[in-house]
Amino acid sequence: MSSPELDPGDIELSATEVGRDLLLLITGGARHIGAASTAYLDAGDVKVTTSAVPHHKEHTITESIAMRVAAALHRTVTVVMGIHYDHLTQEGIARVVEIVNFKVDQYLFGQNLKR
């Protein structure tokens, strides 16, 4: 699987309303499904379940994003993520995480404006 160079504009977040629930799809580079995390409210607490494709690392990000968005919006949220860039350094990985978190923050800010 080859991929383009890391470009912040290449990482995309799309949101789909599924009834009362929310599906966030976050992709970049060589797009694929690496992990999916679903966070939901249970007696006031946010719980999460995750499924990860072997040898992929997206679950390290999807869990925290799903929990954060579910807590902020008080709804069940599934985050599906697949981002791959060839030969990323630790700094490159940190940059991807930063970009993803920024895009999630932007999404949440937009949702708060709608309320």
Backbone as CSV, one residue per row, in Angstrom:
resi,resn,N_x,N_y,N_z,CA_x,CA_y,CA_z,C_x,C_y,C_z
1,MET,0.859,-1.165,0.000,0.000,0.000,0.000,0.905,1.226,0.000
2,SER,0.955,1.964,-1.105,1.754,3.179,-1.138,0.854,4.369,-0.854
3,SER,1.461,5.437,-0.405,0.684,6.593,-0.004,1.410,7.866,-0.396
4,PRO,0.664,8.967,-0.491,1.304,10.253,-0.753,2.040,10.742,0.490
5,GLU,2.743,11.835,0.333,3.390,12.475,1.474,2.332,13.038,2.416
6,LEU,2.687,13.153,3.697,1.771,13.722,4.688,1.422,15.152,4.313
7,ASP,0.132,15.412,4.205,-0.395,16.731,3.879,-1.621,16.936,4.774
8,PRO,-1.610,17.957,5.647,-2.747,18.151,6.554,-4.094,18.210,5.842
9,GLY,-4.127,18.761,4.630,-5.376,18.858,3.890,-5.865,17.526,3.359
10,ASP,-4.992,16.536,3.341,-5.347,15.207,2.850,-6.125,14.406,3.895
11,ILE,-5.982,14.749,5.155,-6.695,14.042,6.224,-8.098,14.627,6.313
12,GLU,-9.091,13.749,6.159,-10.483,14.193,6.109,-11.310,13.566,7.219
13,LEU,-12.242,14.359,7.722,-13.225,13.883,8.692,-14.595,14.120,8.073
14,SER,-15.380,13.058,7.977,-16.767,13.216,7.524,-17.684,12.652,8.600
15,ALA,-18.847,13.277,8.720,-19.818,12.876,9.738,-21.119,12.485,9.068
16,THR,-21.691,11.376,9.533,-22.974,10.904,9.035,-23.892,10.666,10.218
17,GLU,-25.047,11.319,10.194,-26.058,11.092,11.216,-26.697,9.730,10.935
18,VAL,-26.809,8.909,11.955,-27.458,7.602,11.841,-28.558,7.590,12.898
19,GLY,-29.704,8.151,12.532,-30.743,8.349,13.536,-30.225,9.310,14.590
20,ARG,-30.287,8.898,15.840,-29.780,9.718,16.931,-28.261,9.579,17.079
21,ASP,-27.699,8.561,16.470,-26.270,8.256,16.614,-25.446,8.984,15.559
22,LEU,-24.130,8.849,15.680,-23.220,9.570,14.802,-22.090,8.656,14.368
23,LEU,-21.778,8.703,13.074,-20.643,7.974,12.518,-19.628,8.987,12.011
24,LEU,-18.397,8.918,12.522,-17.306,9.752,12.033,-16.335,8.867,11.267
25,LEU,-16.010,9.264,10.057,-15.039,8.569,9.232,-13.842,9.490,9.063
26,ILE,-12.671,9.007,9.472,-11.455,9.813,9.409,-10.434,9.047,8.586
27,THR,-10.013,9.652,7.470,-9.096,8.974,6.556,-8.016,9.919,6.062
28,GLY,-6.942,9.319,5.564,-5.872,10.110,4.969,-4.836,9.207,4.348
29,GLY,-4.081,9.764,3.401,-3.054,8.974,2.734,-3.685,7.838,1.964
30,ALA,-3.161,6.632,2.167,-3.769,5.428,1.583,-4.930,5.049,2.490
31,ARG,-6.131,5.423,2.103,-7.320,5.246,2.938,-7.685,3.770,3.064
32,HIS,-8.145,3.404,4.247,-8.517,2.019,4.538,-9.286,2.007,5.853
33,ILE,-9.673,0.841,6.331,-10.266,0.713,7.663,-9.228,0.043,8.551
34,GLY,-8.744,0.786,9.531,-7.754,0.266,10.462,-8.341,-0.066,11.815
35,ALA,-9.363,0.716,12.215,-9.994,0.487,13.519,-11.340,1.181,13.555
36,ALA,-12.200,0.679,14.419,-13.504,1.293,14.670,-13.761,1.241,16.171
37,SER,-14.156,2.374,16.721,-14.497,2.455,18.145,-15.884,3.056,18.289
38,THR,-16.692,2.432,19.143,-18.024,2.951,19.434,-18.081,3.313,20.906
39,ALA,-18.423,4.574,21.158,-18.578,5.049,22.538,-20.053,5.362,22.766
40,TYR,-20.512,5.050,23.968,-21.922,5.223,24.296,-22.040,5.559,25.776
41,LEU,-23.168,6.178,26.126,-23.425,6.540,27.515,-24.086,5.369,28.217
42,ASP,-23.608,5.079,29.421,-24.144,3.984,30.228,-24.222,4.469,31.668
43,ALA,-25.439,4.787,32.094,-25.665,5.286,33.455,-24.766,6.481,33.772
44,GLY,-24.646,7.389,32.809,-23.872,8.602,33.019,-22.390,8.485,32.701
45,ASP,-21.902,7.270,32.523,-20.499,7.070,32.161,-20.391,6.825,30.662
46,VAL,-19.232,7.172,30.096,-18.984,6.878,28.693,-18.172,5.592,28.621
47,LYS,-18.689,4.627,27.897,-18.011,3.339,27.685,-17.615,3.259,26.223
48,VAL,-16.632,2.428,25.919,-16.185,2.300,24.540,-15.840,0.852,24.224
49,THR,-16.125,0.427,23.000,-15.674,-0.863,22.511,-14.961,-0.604,21.185
50,THR,-13.906,-1.364,20.948,-13.058,-1.126,19.780,-12.749,-2.423,19.065
51,SER,-12.709,-2.315,17.752,-12.256,-3.404,16.904,-11.126,-2.862,16.042
52,ALA,-9.997,-3.562,16.045,-8.831,-3.095,15.281,-8.350,-4.187,14.347
53,VAL,-7.975,-3.790,13.159,-7.386,-4.715,12.200,-5.954,-5.000,12.667
54,PRO,-5.532,-6.266,12.678,-4.170,-6.572,13.110,-3.122,-5.758,12.342
55,HIS,-2.097,-5.354,13.058,-0.959,-4.596,12.527,-1.301,-3.145,12.195
56,HIS,-2.454,-2.671,12.638,-2.836,-1.269,12.461,-2.840,-0.605,13.827
57,LYS,-2.623,0.690,13.840,-2.504,1.418,15.111,-3.605,2.447,15.340
58,GLU,-4.555,2.554,14.418,-5.570,3.601,14.539,-6.378,3.515,15.831
59,HIS,-6.499,2.307,16.406,-7.299,2.167,17.631,-6.755,3.016,18.777
60,THR,-5.477,3.352,18.714,-4.909,4.195,19.773,-5.477,5.609,19.724
61,ILE,-6.062,5.967,18.590,-6.671,7.296,18.448,-8.195,7.204,18.476
62,THR,-8.782,6.176,17.844,-10.236,6.117,17.715,-10.950,6.041,19.058
63,GLU,-10.366,5.325,20.007,-11.028,5.184,21.312,-11.212,6.531,22.000
64,SER,-10.142,7.315,22.073,-10.242,8.595,22.783,-11.149,9.571,22.039
65,ILE,-11.114,9.548,20.714,-11.986,10.445,19.950,-13.442,10.056,20.155
66,ALA,-13.762,8.784,20.042,-15.146,8.340,20.232,-15.651,8.727,21.617
67,MET,-14.840,8.523,22.627,-15.250,8.863,23.996,-15.452,10.366,24.149
68,ARG,-14.548,11.146,23.585,-14.636,12.610,23.711,-15.886,13.143,23.009
69,VAL,-16.153,12.655,21.811,-17.311,13.151,21.060,-18.618,12.676,21.704
70,ALA,-18.670,11.435,22.150,-19.874,10.928,22.819,-20.179,11.734,24.074
71,ALA,-19.153,12.040,24.846,-19.353,12.823,26.075,-19.805,14.244,25.742
72,ALA,-19.230,14.837,24.707,-19.568,16.214,24.347,-20.969,16.336,23.774
73,LEU,-21.386,15.337,22.982,-22.668,15.432,22.284,-23.776,14.592,22.915
74,HIS,-23.437,13.811,23.933,-24.419,12.969,24.640,-25.168,12.051,23.678
75,ARG,-24.382,11.344,22.868,-24.967,10.404,21.922,-23.963,9.307,21.620
76,THR,-24.448,8.215,21.068,-23.565,7.129,20.667,-22.789,7.564,19.425
77,VAL,-21.474,7.316,19.456,-20.590,7.747,18.374,-19.685,6.584,17.982
78,THR,-19.635,6.307,16.679,-18.664,5.351,16.148,-17.661,6.117,15.310
79,VAL,-16.386,5.874,15.587,-15.297,6.478,14.819,-14.614,5.357,14.049
80,VAL,-14.579,5.488,12.722,-13.869,4.557,11.855,-12.696,5.335,11.273
81,MET,-11.498,4.756,11.393,-10.323,5.480,10.943,-9.395,4.583,10.146
82,GLY,-8.820,5.178,9.100,-7.798,4.515,8.316,-6.905,5.547,7.679
83,ILE,-5.728,5.727,8.236,-4.752,6.702,7.736,-3.434,5.972,7.565
84,HIS,-2.846,6.093,6.375,-1.543,5.467,6.160,-0.671,6.338,5.267
85,TYR,0.503,6.640,5.771,1.551,7.298,5.003,2.799,6.447,5.154
86,ASP,3.476,6.183,4.062,4.695,5.373,4.100,5.790,6.077,4.888
87,HIS,6.526,5.307,5.663,7.769,5.739,6.311,7.609,6.950,7.226
88,LEU,6.519,7.019,7.973,6.349,8.128,8.922,7.301,7.963,10.098
89,THR,7.905,9.050,10.497,8.730,9.074,11.703,7.817,9.242,12.915
90,GLN,8.379,9.165,14.095,7.592,9.429,15.314,7.014,10.834,15.274
91,GLU,7.789,11.788,14.757,7.303,13.162,14.638,6.142,13.228,13.641
92,GLY,6.237,12.462,12.563,5.159,12.418,11.579,3.891,11.833,12.160
93,ILE,4.031,10.780,12.945,2.874,10.170,13.606,2.238,11.168,14.568
94,ALA,3.072,11.868,15.330,2.557,12.880,16.261,1.828,13.983,15.495
95,ARG,2.328,14.336,14.323,1.686,15.368,13.497,0.317,14.879,13.007
96,VAL,0.226,13.616,12.591,-1.061,13.052,12.162,-2.058,13.121,13.315
97,VAL,-1.645,12.713,14.502,-2.536,12.745,15.670,-2.981,14.180,15.947
98,GLU,-2.059,15.119,15.850,-2.388,16.533,16.070,-3.417,17.021,15.047
99,ILE,-3.221,16.684,13.789,-4.148,17.096,12.730,-5.529,16.485,12.967
100,VAL,-5.569,15.203,13.289,-6.849,14.525,13.539,-7.568,15.189,14.712
101,ASN,-6.860,15.421,15.799,-7.490,16.053,16.965,-7.988,17.458,16.646
102,PHE,-7.250,18.203,15.824,-7.684,19.535,15.414,-8.984,19.444,14.615
103,LYS,-9.058,18.485,13.703,-10.271,18.329,12.885,-11.469,17.914,13.750
104,VAL,-11.233,17.080,14.746,-12.307,16.707,15.674,-12.743,17.932,16.470
105,ASP,-11.786,18.725,16.943,-12.122,19.959,17.671,-12.971,20.891,16.800
106,GLN,-12.585,21.043,15.530,-13.362,21.881,14.608,-14.783,21.354,14.467
107,TYR,-14.926,20.045,14.318,-16.246,19.440,14.189,-17.087,19.731,15.437
108,LEU,-16.517,19.492,16.609,-17.263,19.741,17.851,-17.627,21.196,18.007
109,PHE,-16.735,22.096,17.631,-17.031,23.532,17.703,-18.237,23.848,16.823
110,GLY,-18.271,23.288,15.619,-19.397,23.501,14.721,-20.695,22.955,15.283
111,GLN,-20.628,21.836,15.983,-21.831,21.241,16.579,-22.343,22.110,17.713
112,ASN,-21.445,22.703,18.474,-21.860,23.583,19.575,-22.510,24.849,19.036
113,LEU,-22.070,25.320,17.866,-22.690,26.508,17.270,-24.116,26.224,16.812
114,LYS,-24.407,24.974,16.462,-25.746,24.603,15.987,-26.759,24.534,17.120
115,ARG,-26.276,24.393,18.340,-27.195,24.225,19.481,-27.787,25.513,19.915
